[in-house]
Each structure stands twice: as C-alpha cells, then as structure tokens.
C-alpha cells in the first residue's frame, strides 16, 4: 500500500468517525424528544385491545368517565358500544 493510499484511508476513516460522532448523539436526543412528545394522555387510555386478525381489532377506551368499545380496521373506526363508568366500577376494575 502506498503512502497516498494510507493517507486516503485514514482521511476517510476520520470523516466516518466524525460523522458518527455527530449522527449518533443527534439520533439519541431526537428519539428522546419524540418519545416525550408522545407521552401517554392524562384523559384518554386504552384499557384493552384484542386483535381479530389481519388489520382488525377491538379496543376498549376510557375517556371522560366513559368506556367506549371501538372496532378498528384499515378503513374505519366504528363505535360499537358506550357505557358510563360508575365510581365503584372504576375502583374494583369493572368486573
């Protein structure tokens, strides 16, 4: 290997390491920032989810003292049932 080839190899290696030194921390902080923005809601919770096959699911959602049963597919979200949550029901888990 000639002296010119070695200097090109080391120069390329240094550029790659410098790029990684910038990209890795940037990706780390970007994912942490995005994760904080996607924090769970205080007023909306998924109580249960049941997969019914490819791209079909049932969800029980709790929202504003109500429990909603939703049917979800690729094309639509359908409200199947809705119930008010009684205070005693919320404490015992609703069973």
N, C-alpha and C positions, 0 to 999 in steps of 0.2 A: 504494500500500500504506500503510495507516495505521500509526501508531506502535504500536498494540496488536498488530497482525498481525506486525510486525517483532519485537517482544519475544517473542511466542509462537513464532515461527520460530527465533529464536536460542536460546530456552529448550529447545525440542525438540531442536535440533542439539547443544546442550551435553549433554543427557541421553543422546542416542545415542552421542556420543563417550565419555562417562563409562562407559556400559555396555560399549562395545567395549574400553575400556582395562582393564576387569576380565575380560571374557569371553575375549579373545584370549590373554593370558598364562595364564589358567586352563586353557584348552583345550591350549595348548602343553605345559604341565607335566603335565597329565593323560595326554596321549598318550605322553610320555617315560616316565612312571611305569609305564603299562600295558605299554609295549614292554620295559622291564627285567624285568617280571614274566613276560613271555612269552619269556624268553631261551632259546636252544637248550639241550636237555638234554645232560648230560655222558655219559649212559649209553645214550641212545636216539637213533638217527639214521636219517633217510630216505636210503637210498643212491641209489635210483632211483624214478621214478614214471612210469607210462605210462597215458595216457588211452585208453580203449577206446570212447569215445562219450559220450553224454549221461549223466552221473552214474554212470559205470562206470570204474574204474581198477585198475591193478595197482601195488603198492608193494613194494619190497624194503627191509626194515627191518633194521638191525643193532642187536642188543640182547644183552647179556651173553654175548659171544663166540659168538653165533648169528646166522644170517641167515634172516629169515622172508620168505616170499612171501605177500602178502595180496591177496585180491580184495575190492574195496570198492565197494559200491553204496549207494543211499539207505537200503535196508532192512537191510543186513547187512555184516559184515566177516568174511571166511572165510579161515582159514589154509590155503593151498594146498600149501606145502612148507616144510621147515625143514632147515637144514644147520648143522653146527658150522663155525666159522671156524678154520682152521689158522693158526698164527703166520706161516708163509711166505706163505700166501694173502693175508693182510691187507697185508703189505709190498709185494707186487707188484701189488696191486689186484684180485686174484682172477680174472684172465683166464687 
